[in-house]
């Protein structure tokens, strides 16, 4: 073979070798781990379109929920609004837990309260939120735990549910 004929064969032979070499490559995605599956199911806080999606945005699977939050959005926002007067320690929209720090009412500085809110469902339902209230009273020895009126937690739950319903109605009115 002459040098010119080798040059003419070089390109087709190289292309054929590349195609044969690539034939065994896997073209499908590898199986996802448990964390990646959970992240894909729940969605991103940035949403599918890449924009901020904590309280609004696209919907998936017919849920009444944005893709980036794991609990009912209306209950979440209503809980944050209702507890706005208290300092927050932790607010986890994926776990549905809001924890406040101790707060003393201005008219009774010798007593303080702490509230925990647990959002239990992705649906706006009366049993989708639970509130725990803790109370302490200051005496000569310092702060000590005290009894909390059972209606206090119930009243806060009612306030959260009322605000959540109002947010949902406002959201529905804006869409129409």
HUNOR-V46793 format. One record per residue. N is the residue number from 0. PSI is psi in whole degrees, 0 to 359 (* if undefined). OMEGA is omega in whole degrees, -180 to 180 (none if undefined). NEAR is the number of other ideal C-beta (glycine too) atoms within 12 Angstrom. Layout:
N;PSI;OMEGA;NEAR
N;PSI;OMEGA;NEAR
This chain:
0;144;-180;9
1;167;-178;8
2;321;-179;9
3;324;178;9
4;328;176;11
5;321;179;13
6;322;180;13
7;329;180;13
8;339;-175;16
9;311;-177;15
10;309;180;12
11;323;180;14
12;317;179;15
13;316;179;15
14;319;178;13
15;318;178;14
16;320;178;14
17;317;179;13
18;317;179;13
19;320;180;12
20;327;-179;11
21;348;-175;12
22;329;-177;11
23;358;-179;8
24;142;179;10
25;127;-177;9
26;352;178;8
27;160;179;7
28;144;176;8
29;160;179;8
30;143;-180;9
31;146;173;13
32;173;-177;10
33;318;-180;10
34;318;180;10
35;324;177;14
36;317;178;11
37;317;180;14
38;320;179;18
39;322;-179;16
40;315;-176;18
41;320;-178;28
42;175;-178;28
43;151;174;26
44;338;177;22
45;352;177;18
46;173;-179;23
47;330;-177;18
48;357;178;17
49;358;178;14
50;165;-180;17
51;129;-170;16
52;36;-178;25
53;319;-176;25
54;14;179;26
55;175;176;23
56;204;-174;23
57;161;-180;19
58;152;-180;22
59;148;172;22
60;26;176;13
61;3;178;7
62;159;174;22
63;43;-173;25
64;143;166;35
65;158;-175;35
66;340;-170;32
67;10;-178;31
68;139;-171;37
69;354;180;29
70;174;-179;39
71;124;-176;34
72;319;-178;35
73;318;177;38
74;321;-180;44
75;307;-178;41
76;320;179;34
77;322;178;37
78;316;178;42
79;317;179;31
80;316;-177;23
81;324;-178;31
82;16;-176;33
83;336;-179;19
84;349;-178;18
85;148;177;28
86;131;-180;19
87;138;173;23
88;318;-177;18
89;141;176;19
90;109;-176;27
91;101;-178;22
92;343;180;30
93;325;177;22
94;344;179;19
95;35;-178;30
96;130;175;26
97;125;179;37
98;132;177;24
99;164;173;29
100;174;178;20
101;141;180;24
102;128;176;24
103;126;176;21
104;144;-178;14
105;329;-178;10
106;351;177;7
107;81;-177;15
108;351;180;13
109;6;174;18
110;150;179;25
111;157;-176;28
112;152;173;31
113;140;-176;31
114;140;172;39
115;131;178;30
116;133;178;42
117;118;176;26
118;121;-167;39
119;354;-172;24
120;159;175;24
121;351;-180;29
122;151;175;20
123;94;-178;33
124;155;-179;21
125;328;179;19
126;16;-179;15
127;0;180;29
128;138;176;41
129;136;-179;26
130;136;173;36
131;131;-179;23
132;134;179;31
133;142;-176;26
134;141;174;27
135;149;178;23
136;139;179;22
137;129;174;18
138;194;-177;12
139;329;-178;8
140;350;-178;8
141;205;-179;11
142;134;176;20
143;148;-179;16
144;145;-179;18
145;162;179;20
146;142;176;13
147;135;176;23
148;131;-177;13
149;335;179;14
150;339;-176;12
151;309;179;21
152;319;179;25
153;319;179;19
154;322;178;18
155;318;176;34
156;317;179;34
157;318;178;19
158;319;178;26
159;314;-180;37
160;321;178;30
161;315;179;23
162;321;179;27
163;318;177;36
164;320;178;24
165;317;178;20
166;320;180;28
167;317;178;25
168;317;178;17
169;319;180;16
170;317;179;23
171;320;-180;14
172;324;180;10
173;327;180;10
174;331;-177;11
175;*;none;7
